[in-house]
Amino acid sequence: MQKAVVCIPTLKRPEMLALTLEHLTQTRRDFDLDVRIFLDHTTTERLDEVEYVRDMYYPTAEIFHASNHILVPSGSWNILNSLKSGYQTGAEYIFFIEEDVFVTPDFFTRHLELQATDDYFVTSGRKLSYFDDTFFSNPGSCYRREKLALIIP
């Protein structure tokens, strides 16, 4: 079974996506990352920008360009579609990192350590070193596949 997949929904900010991908390259982990970028439907100009950013910062990432769909506020369709697609890979852990989230080097380690301590549906946030162990900021989530199976048919 594949250990982990990283799903990154994106729309209009290739400059932020570039920083997100750059931060991913700096993480510590003992497994390969299957990184997938989910571009919500826009013009092909956006696709060109995302391809350029991917090629510069994380060339092994795969881009999924959504077809036309009903538009909903805040990219909800693309967010849910990326989670569903991540689940469908069969990976044990589905990491969800939006295009403007800059993970820390220990992002994966912290999530996997926390996932191992209890039967979580999702762990969310990143540990900030200047706060105690009870404080996490919001960016980035990790879903255990067996828990996503409860809501994704």
C-alpha atoms as one frame of an Amber mdcrd trajectory, in Angstrom:
protein
   0.000   0.000   0.000   1.202   3.500  -0.833   2.175   5.345   2.360   1.016
   8.886   1.561  -0.390  11.209  -1.045  -0.355  14.999  -0.902  -3.342  16.794
  -2.424  -2.947  20.491  -3.215  -6.018  22.350  -4.501  -5.164  25.545  -6.370
  -6.811  28.197  -8.513  -5.345  31.673  -8.949  -2.068  31.984  -7.062   0.834
  30.235  -8.782   3.294  32.318  -6.763   1.888  30.851  -3.548   1.844  27.353
  -5.038   5.552  27.773  -5.847   6.335  28.504  -2.190   4.182  25.594  -1.025
   5.995  23.177  -3.336   9.369  24.566  -2.299   8.515  23.943   1.356   7.485
  20.373   0.539  10.948  19.706  -0.871  12.419  20.679   2.516  10.419  18.226
   4.634  11.909  15.270   6.466  10.262  11.906   5.825  11.143   8.267   5.291
   8.773   7.725   2.354   8.331   9.058  -1.168   5.730  11.727  -1.730   3.039
  11.350  -4.347   2.196  15.033  -4.862  -0.943  15.923  -6.807  -1.973  19.439
  -7.755  -5.679  19.986  -8.378  -6.263  23.043 -10.549  -9.845  24.192 -10.521
 -11.200  24.865 -13.996  -9.953  28.118 -15.463  -8.408  29.209 -18.712  -5.534
  27.246 -20.201  -3.351  30.227 -19.300  -3.670  29.174 -15.639  -2.726  25.627
 -16.548   0.439  26.925 -18.242   1.354  28.870 -15.099   0.779  25.885 -12.822
   2.799  23.615 -15.118   5.658  26.117 -15.069   5.611  26.319 -11.255   5.408
  22.533 -10.939   8.349  22.068 -13.319  10.455  24.572 -11.364   9.713  23.417
  -7.819   8.361  19.847  -7.791   8.654  18.299 -11.260   7.332  14.894 -10.182
   3.989  16.343  -9.069   1.007  15.409 -11.193  -1.503  18.074 -12.241  -5.211
  17.346 -12.440  -7.129  20.046 -14.300 -10.807  19.992 -13.379 -13.399  20.016
 -16.086 -16.232  22.517 -15.947 -18.494  22.047 -12.961 -20.968  24.045 -10.934
 -19.133  26.901  -9.281 -19.410  27.049  -5.518 -17.893  29.544  -3.050 -14.321
  29.190  -1.806 -13.291  26.415  -4.159 -15.331  23.858  -2.225 -15.794  21.605
  -5.258 -12.053  21.466  -5.939 -11.251  20.898  -2.266 -13.666  17.991  -1.968
 -12.620  16.574  -5.341  -8.951  16.610  -4.332  -9.725  14.744  -1.089 -11.783
  12.181  -2.989  -9.016  11.726  -5.551  -6.444  11.340  -2.790  -8.592   8.669
  -1.184  -8.920   6.841  -4.491  -5.126   6.397  -4.713  -5.352   3.841  -1.925
  -2.699   5.658   0.130  -2.728   5.046   3.864  -2.523   8.781   4.621  -4.025
  11.606   2.599  -2.335  14.927   3.306  -4.328  17.988   2.320  -2.267  21.148
   1.830  -3.812  24.216   0.228  -1.855  26.317  -2.269  -0.889  28.905   0.348
   0.280  26.584   3.122   3.988  26.501   3.893   4.703  23.325   5.840   7.597
  23.050   8.248  10.367  20.451   7.826   8.775  18.203  10.482   5.223  18.462
   9.086   4.914  14.800   8.068   6.701  13.476  11.152   4.420  15.421  13.504
   1.231  14.298  11.767   2.225  10.640  11.607   3.330  10.661  15.245   0.010
  12.197  16.266  -1.987   9.804  14.049  -0.260   6.883  15.815  -1.413   8.031
  19.257  -5.173   7.643  18.752  -7.961   6.777  16.335  -8.198  10.214  14.714
 -10.396  11.020  11.729  -8.056  13.885  10.851  -5.132  15.735  12.363  -4.846
  19.354  11.407  -2.293  22.057  11.806   1.400  22.392  12.180   3.462  22.558
  15.339   5.089  25.893  15.984   8.312  25.574  17.955   7.842  28.775  19.927
   4.608  27.485  21.530   4.141  24.528  23.849   3.122  21.055  22.609  -0.604
  21.791  22.824  -0.585  24.537  20.197  -0.952  23.924  16.482  -1.731  26.467
  13.799  -4.264  25.567  11.111  -2.399  24.836   7.860  -2.307  21.307   6.539
  -4.310  18.223   7.416  -3.747  14.476   7.453  -6.614  12.036   6.943  -6.348
   8.353   7.671  -7.714   6.494   4.627  -9.924   4.181   6.682 -11.632   7.236
   8.209 -12.224   8.941   4.853 -13.856   5.697   3.729 -16.669   6.538   6.131
 -17.692   9.562   4.062 -16.413   8.926   0.535 -18.419   6.281  -1.298
